[in-house]
């Protein structure tokens, strides 16, 4: 029986040493990965900001397009009114002896 207990102690000690080495390795990996994770977080935030800005720009462009359409209609209306005025003037001028 003492032999088995001795084997258990060796196995436990070896397991503990492996756990310590594994924990140290994981800590080193985490230390190396953290800057990359922070950069990824920063990039994700920038992407969200860019997407938000793109949405704002699209909304602004839509408003500009609507304003241009309104201006175009107003210009067409003014052209029609101008033509009407010119026609009336011609009519009046033609009646002047």
OpenMM code with the backbone's topology and positions (N, CA, C; nanometers):
from openmm import Vec3, app, unit

residues = "UNK UNK UNK UNK UNK UNK UNK UNK UNK UNK UNK UNK UNK UNK UNK UNK UNK UNK UNK UNK UNK UNK UNK UNK UNK UNK UNK UNK UNK UNK UNK UNK UNK UNK UNK UNK UNK UNK UNK UNK UNK UNK UNK UNK UNK UNK UNK UNK UNK UNK UNK UNK UNK UNK UNK UNK UNK UNK UNK UNK UNK UNK UNK UNK UNK UNK UNK UNK UNK UNK UNK UNK UNK UNK UNK UNK UNK UNK UNK UNK UNK UNK UNK UNK UNK UNK UNK UNK UNK UNK UNK UNK UNK UNK UNK UNK UNK".split()
positions = [
    Vec3(0.0795, -0.1200, 0.0000),
    Vec3(0.0000, 0.0000, 0.0000),
    Vec3(0.0844, 0.1273, 0.0000),
    Vec3(0.1972, 0.1305, 0.0737),
    Vec3(0.2764, 0.2531, 0.0734),
    Vec3(0.3208, 0.2902, -0.0666),
    Vec3(0.3414, 0.1895, -0.1506),
    Vec3(0.3856, 0.2165, -0.2884),
    Vec3(0.2785, 0.2947, -0.3640),
    Vec3(0.1510, 0.2564, -0.3465),
    Vec3(0.0394, 0.3220, -0.4141),
    Vec3(0.0247, 0.4660, -0.3652),
    Vec3(0.0377, 0.4856, -0.2363),
    Vec3(0.0295, 0.6226, -0.1827),
    Vec3(0.1408, 0.7094, -0.2388),
    Vec3(0.2583, 0.6510, -0.2499),
    Vec3(0.3714, 0.7238, -0.3045),
    Vec3(0.3448, 0.7625, -0.4506),
    Vec3(0.2881, 0.6672, -0.5268),
    Vec3(0.2534, 0.6960, -0.6667),
    Vec3(0.1519, 0.8095, -0.6746),
    Vec3(0.0523, 0.8080, -0.5866),
    Vec3(-0.0496, 0.9139, -0.5857),
    Vec3(0.0138, 1.0496, -0.5566),
    Vec3(0.1048, 1.0500, -0.4625),
    Vec3(0.1720, 1.1756, -0.4282),
    Vec3(0.2516, 1.2283, -0.5470),
    Vec3(0.3214, 1.1369, -0.6165),
    Vec3(0.3993, 1.1779, -0.7339),
    Vec3(0.3063, 1.2296, -0.8431),
    Vec3(0.1970, 1.1574, -0.8644),
    Vec3(0.1004, 1.1984, -0.9684),
    Vec3(0.0392, 1.3339, -0.9317),
    Vec3(0.0001, 1.3501, -0.8058),
    Vec3(-0.0579, 1.4780, -0.7621),
    Vec3(0.0419, 1.5925, -0.7774),
    Vec3(0.1646, 1.5690, -0.7374),
    Vec3(0.2674, 1.6727, -0.7472),
    Vec3(0.2932, 1.7080, -0.8939),
    Vec3(0.3004, 1.6067, -0.9791),
    Vec3(0.3218, 1.6291, -1.1212),
    Vec3(0.2029, 1.7063, -1.1801),
    Vec3(0.0821, 1.6652, -1.1426),
    Vec3(-0.0379, 1.7349, -1.1909),
    Vec3(-0.0368, 1.8804, -1.1476),
    Vec3(-0.0002, 1.9031, -1.0239),
    Vec3(0.0056, 2.0414, -0.9741),
    Vec3(0.1092, 2.1234, -1.0501),
    Vec3(0.2231, 2.0616, -1.0788),
    Vec3(0.3267, 2.1331, -1.1544),
    Vec3(0.2771, 2.1663, -1.2955),
    Vec3(0.2083, 2.0701, -1.3580),
    Vec3(0.1523, 2.0957, -1.4913),
    Vec3(0.0490, 2.2083, -1.4861),
    Vec3(-0.0335, 2.2071, -1.3813),
    Vec3(-0.1343, 2.3124, -1.3665),
    Vec3(-0.0675, 2.4486, -1.3529),
    Vec3(0.0388, 2.4537, -1.2742),
    Vec3(0.1108, 2.5798, -1.2550),
    Vec3(0.1707, 2.6272, -1.3870),
    Vec3(0.2351, 2.5349, -1.4588),
    Vec3(0.2958, 2.5703, -1.5880),
    Vec3(0.1874, 2.6154, -1.6863),
    Vec3(0.0751, 2.5433, -1.6863),
    Vec3(-0.0353, 2.5785, -1.7757),
    Vec3(-0.0919, 2.7162, -1.7398),
    Vec3(-0.1107, 2.7427, -1.6117),
    Vec3(-0.1628, 2.8728, -1.5676),
    Vec3(-0.0675, 2.9846, -1.6070),
    Vec3(0.0626, 2.9624, -1.5892),
    Vec3(0.1618, 3.0637, -1.6271),
    Vec3(0.1589, 3.0882, -1.7776),
    Vec3(0.1468, 2.9802, -1.8531),
    Vec3(0.1413, 2.9937, -1.9991),
    Vec3(0.0169, 3.0718, -2.0412),
    Vec3(-0.0960, 3.0401, -1.9778),
    Vec3(-0.2197, 3.1114, -2.0109),
    Vec3(-0.2101, 3.2591, -1.9744),
    Vec3(-0.1490, 3.2873, -1.8620),
    Vec3(-0.1303, 3.4277, -1.8232),
    Vec3(-0.0441, 3.5019, -1.9236),
    Vec3(0.0644, 3.4368, -1.9687),
    Vec3(0.1509, 3.4993, -2.0690),
    Vec3(0.0743, 3.5238, -2.1983),
    Vec3(-0.0050, 3.4231, -2.2395),
    Vec3(-0.0833, 3.4380, -2.3624),
    Vec3(-0.1838, 3.5513, -2.3478),
    Vec3(-0.2509, 3.5579, -2.2319),
    Vec3(-0.3470, 3.6663, -2.2087),
    Vec3(-0.2795, 3.8016, -2.2119),
    Vec3(-0.1612, 3.8094, -2.1524),
    Vec3(-0.0862, 3.9349, -2.1520),
    Vec3(-0.0535, 3.9772, -2.2948),
    Vec3(-0.0194, 3.8813, -2.3803),
    Vec3(0.0129, 3.9129, -2.5194),
    Vec3(-0.1132, 3.9432, -2.6002),
    Vec3(-0.2239, 3.8768, -2.5658),
    Vec3(-0.3474, 3.8950, -2.6421),
    Vec3(-0.4230, 4.0225, -2.6052),
    Vec3(-0.4087, 4.0677, -2.4827),
    Vec3(-0.4860, 4.1839, -2.4374),
    Vec3(-0.4700, 4.3066, -2.5267),
    Vec3(-0.3485, 4.3432, -2.5678),
    Vec3(-0.3378, 4.4600, -2.6565),
    Vec3(-0.4146, 4.4404, -2.7883),
    Vec3(-0.4126, 4.3190, -2.8406),
    Vec3(-0.4856, 4.2919, -2.9646),
    Vec3(-0.6361, 4.3011, -2.9420),
    Vec3(-0.6809, 4.2486, -2.8276),
    Vec3(-0.8232, 4.2569, -2.7962),
    Vec3(-0.8668, 4.4026, -2.7809),
    Vec3(-0.7816, 4.4833, -2.7203),
    Vec3(-0.8128, 4.6252, -2.7058),
    Vec3(-0.8188, 4.6935, -2.8421),
    Vec3(-0.7265, 4.6558, -2.9312),
    Vec3(-0.7282, 4.7129, -3.0663),
    Vec3(-0.8547, 4.6712, -3.1404),
    Vec3(-0.8944, 4.5450, -3.1244),
    Vec3(-1.0168, 4.4963, -3.1887),
    Vec3(-1.1373, 4.5732, -3.1361),
    Vec3(-1.1423, 4.5947, -3.0042),
    Vec3(-1.2518, 4.6724, -2.9457),
    Vec3(-1.2560, 4.8132, -3.0050),
    Vec3(-1.1379, 4.8739, -3.0178),
    Vec3(-1.1291, 5.0092, -3.0739),
    Vec3(-1.1794, 5.0111, -3.2182),
    Vec3(-1.1392, 4.9103, -3.2945),
    Vec3(-1.1819, 4.9015, -3.4348),
    Vec3(-1.3335, 4.8845, -3.4417),
    Vec3(-1.3883, 4.7978, -3.3560),
    Vec3(-1.5332, 4.7775, -3.3544),
    Vec3(-1.6064, 4.9072, -3.3219),
    Vec3(-1.5549, 4.9825, -3.2241),
    Vec3(-1.6171, 5.1107, -3.1894),
    Vec3(-1.6104, 5.2069, -3.3069),
    Vec3(-1.4943, 5.2103, -3.3754),
    Vec3(-1.4802, 5.2986, -3.4918),
    Vec3(-1.5765, 5.2589, -3.6032),
    Vec3(-1.5940, 5.1291, -3.6217),
    Vec3(-1.6875, 5.0819, -3.7249),
    Vec3(-1.8292, 5.1272, -3.6905),
    Vec3(-1.8660, 5.1148, -3.5625),
    Vec3(-2.0000, 5.1594, -3.5207),
    Vec3(-2.0164, 5.3087, -3.5435),
    Vec3(-1.9118, 5.3854, -3.5078),
    Vec3(-1.9173, 5.5303, -3.5287),
    Vec3(-1.9287, 5.5613, -3.6774),
    Vec3(-1.8480, 5.4921, -3.7601),
    Vec3(-1.8519, 5.5146, -3.9052),
    Vec3(-1.9891, 5.4800, -3.9617),
    Vec3(-2.0466, 5.3678, -3.9153),
    Vec3(-2.1792, 5.3298, -3.9631),
    Vec3(-2.2821, 5.4345, -3.9243),
    Vec3(-2.2702, 5.4851, -3.8025),
    Vec3(-2.3613, 5.5894, -3.7559),
    Vec3(-2.3451, 5.7154, -3.8405),
    Vec3(-2.2196, 5.7511, -3.8674),
    Vec3(-2.1931, 5.8697, -3.9490),
    Vec3(-2.2439, 5.8507, -4.0920),
    Vec3(-2.2268, 5.7303, -4.1460),
    Vec3(-2.2762, 5.7036, -4.2810),
    Vec3(-2.4277, 5.7168, -4.2859),
    Vec3(-2.4943, 5.6688, -4.1809),
    Vec3(-2.6398, 5.6798, -4.1754),
    Vec3(-2.6819, 5.8267, -4.1707),
    Vec3(-2.6111, 5.9059, -4.0904),
    Vec3(-2.6405, 6.0492, -4.0827),
    Vec3(-2.6183, 6.1160, -4.2183),
    Vec3(-2.5093, 6.0768, -4.2851),
    Vec3(-2.4793, 6.1350, -4.4168),
    Vec3(-2.5881, 6.0977, -4.5171),
    Vec3(-2.6322, 5.9720, -4.5140),
    Vec3(-2.7379, 5.9294, -4.6063),
    Vec3(-2.8673, 6.0073, -4.5815),
    Vec3(-2.9008, 6.0272, -4.4544),
    Vec3(-3.0214, 6.1049, -4.4222),
    Vec3(-3.0084, 6.2477, -4.4738),
    Vec3(-2.8886, 6.3061, -4.4524),
    Vec3(-2.8658, 6.4428, -4.5004),
    Vec3(-2.8750, 6.4490, -4.6524),
    Vec3(-2.8181, 6.3499, -4.7205),
    Vec3(-2.8244, 6.3466, -4.8671),
    Vec3(-2.9687, 6.3318, -4.9155),
    Vec3(-3.0469, 6.2506, -4.8441),
    Vec3(-3.1890, 6.2371, -4.8808),
    Vec3(-3.2610, 6.3705, -4.8674),
    Vec3(-3.2324, 6.4443, -4.7603),
    Vec3(-3.2939, 6.5772, -4.7435),
    Vec3(-3.2515, 6.6702, -4.8563),
    Vec3(-3.1223, 6.6653, -4.8906),
    Vec3(-3.0718, 6.7502, -4.9993),
    Vec3(-3.1421, 6.7146, -5.1301),
    Vec3(-3.1564, 6.5846, -5.1558),
    Vec3(-3.2250, 6.5419, -5.2783),
    Vec3(-3.3686, 6.5911, -5.2816),
    Vec3(-3.4378, 6.5832, -5.1682),
    Vec3(-3.5763, 6.6320, -5.1623),
    Vec3(-3.5805, 6.7826, -5.1865),
    Vec3(-3.4836, 6.8547, -5.1273),
    Vec3(-3.4778, 6.9988, -5.1495),
    Vec3(-3.4508, 7.0322, -5.2953),
    Vec3(-3.3632, 6.9542, -5.3586),
    Vec3(-3.3338, 6.9758, -5.5009),
    Vec3(-3.4587, 6.9495, -5.5844),
    Vec3(-3.5319, 6.8429, -5.5504),
    Vec3(-3.6561, 6.8143, -5.6229),
    Vec3(-3.7561, 6.9282, -5.6069),
    Vec3(-3.7681, 6.9792, -5.4845),
    Vec3(-3.8586, 7.0913, -5.4591),
    Vec3(-3.8153, 7.2141, -5.5383),
    Vec3(-3.6845, 7.2428, -5.5363),
    Vec3(-3.6330, 7.3567, -5.6129),
    Vec3(-3.6596, 7.3396, -5.7616),
    Vec3(-3.6437, 7.2181, -5.8107),
    Vec3(-3.6674, 7.1911, -5.9524),
    Vec3(-3.8132, 7.2194, -5.9888),
    Vec3(-3.9040, 7.1745, -5.9039),
    Vec3(-4.0463, 7.1996, -5.9280),
    Vec3(-4.0739, 7.3496, -5.9233),
    Vec3(-4.0143, 7.4178, -5.8247),
    Vec3(-4.0347, 7.5628, -5.8134),
    Vec3(-3.9804, 7.6358, -5.9354),
    Vec3(-3.8652, 7.5923, -5.9859),
    Vec3(-3.8075, 7.6543, -6.1060),
    Vec3(-3.8991, 7.6319, -6.2261),
    Vec3(-3.9518, 7.5102, -6.2386),
    Vec3(-4.0439, 7.4821, -6.3495),
    Vec3(-4.1680, 7.5710, -6.3398),
    Vec3(-4.2194, 7.5880, -6.2175),
    Vec3(-4.3366, 7.6737, -6.1971),
    Vec3(-4.3040, 7.8178, -6.2344),
    Vec3(-4.1859, 7.8635, -6.1922),
    Vec3(-4.1446, 7.9997, -6.2278),
    Vec3(-4.1292, 8.0156, -6.3784),
    Vec3(-4.0755, 7.9139, -6.4434),
    Vec3(-4.0606, 7.9200, -6.5899),
    Vec3(-4.1962, 7.9313, -6.6583),
    Vec3(-4.2919, 7.8559, -6.6073),
    Vec3(-4.4268, 7.8615, -6.6650),
    Vec3(-4.4860, 8.0007, -6.6433),
    Vec3(-4.4678, 8.0540, -6.5215),
    Vec3(-4.5207, 8.1883, -6.4925),
    Vec3(-4.4510, 8.2933, -6.5774),
    Vec3(-4.3187, 8.2784, -6.5940),
    Vec3(-4.2444, 8.3729, -6.6760),
    Vec3(-4.2944, 8.3680, -6.8202),
    Vec3(-4.3161, 8.2482, -6.8697),
    Vec3(-4.3660, 8.2337, -7.0070),
    Vec3(-4.5039, 8.2971, -7.0207),
    Vec3(-4.5858, 8.2791, -6.9179),
    Vec3(-4.7203, 8.3375, -6.9180),
    Vec3(-4.7113, 8.4902, -6.9211),
    Vec3(-4.6202, 8.5438, -6.8392),
    Vec3(-4.6019, 8.6899, -6.8361),
    Vec3(-4.5531, 8.7402, -6.9709),
    Vec3(-4.4561, 8.6691, -7.0296),
    Vec3(-4.4044, 8.7100, -7.1601),
    Vec3(-4.5153, 8.7057, -7.2657),
    Vec3(-4.5977, 8.6019, -7.2601),
    Vec3(-4.7099, 8.5918, -7.3554),
    Vec3(-4.8066, 8.7077, -7.3374),
    Vec3(-4.8359, 8.7420, -7.2149),
    Vec3(-4.9272, 8.8545, -7.1873),
    Vec3(-4.8673, 8.9851, -7.2374),
    Vec3(-4.7341, 9.0016, -7.2112),
    Vec3(-4.6695, 9.1233, -7.2588),
    Vec3(-4.6778, 9.1343, -7.4110),
    Vec3(-4.6552, 9.0236, -7.4783),
    Vec3(-4.6652, 9.0242, -7.6249),
    Vec3(-4.8063, 9.0604, -7.6688),
    Vec3(-4.9004, 9.0061, -7.5977),
    Vec3(-5.0407, 9.0364, -7.6310),
    Vec3(-5.0681, 9.1847, -7.6108),
    Vec3(-5.0220, 9.2386, -7.4982),
    Vec3(-5.0425, 9.3815, -7.4704),
    Vec3(-4.9681, 9.4659, -7.5728),
    Vec3(-4.8440, 9.4278, -7.6019),
    Vec3(-4.7657, 9.5048, -7.6996),
    Vec3(-4.8295, 9.5021, -7.8377),
    Vec3(-4.8878, 9.3903, -7.8706),
    Vec3(-4.9497, 9.3810, -8.0034),
    Vec3(-5.0740, 9.4694, -8.0131),
    Vec3(-5.1340, 9.5025, -7.9013),
    Vec3(-5.2532, 9.5872, -7.9013),
    Vec3(-5.2170, 9.7350, -7.9011),
    Vec3(-5.0912, 9.7658, -7.8718),
    Vec3(-5.0489, 9.9050, -7.8727),
    Vec3(-5.0291, 9.9475, -8.0190),
    Vec3(-5.0919, 10.0611, -8.0571),
    Vec3(-5.0802, 10.1038, -8.1973),
    Vec3(-4.9402, 10.1531, -8.2344),
] * unit.nanometer
topology = app.Topology()
chain = topology.addChain("A")
for resn in residues:
    res = topology.addResidue(resn, chain)
    for name in ("N", "CA", "C"):
        topology.addAtom(name, app.Element.getBySymbol(name[0]), res)
